[in-house]
């Protein structure tokens, strides 16, 4: 499952980059792949987290594109294109965000991820979306990064009971 999830994320990222690269208008369209009858089965905490992440992104960056696709009730894929308001650098992000029943479950899943070639990027949480949603810092917190190229990076993040797999590309 881990390999197929990662492979699917990488494939989706490549396709998304091609599609998003031609996008020139701002959009805040949030779409769900599930039908309206199953939308209520989405994890409420994860819905709140994605909503807060959207607000945070919109506040701190110029949002060029935003697409949300639920993979199942506790896993969501968020693809966005953002522009840094200061540097005007544009990047595309493809994140798979998973919410687990407990920090133990999230940690167990995270510890099974292949992080060969990744380096510990951060392990001290300085505040952000998770704390905004929960009212406290995530414990445990780990963020590993791997430079794939001069313009591409891959992140593996453990935020308490959330695991994020992210691929970022500077456009």
Secondary structure by P-SEA (a helix, b strand, c coil): caaaaaaaaaaaaaaaaaaaccccccccbbbbcccccccccccaaaaaaaaaaaaaaaacccccbbbbbbccccbbbbbbbbbcccccbbbbbbbbbbbcccaaaaaaaaaaccccccccccccccccccccccccccccbbbbbbcccccbbbbbbbcccbbbbbbbbcc
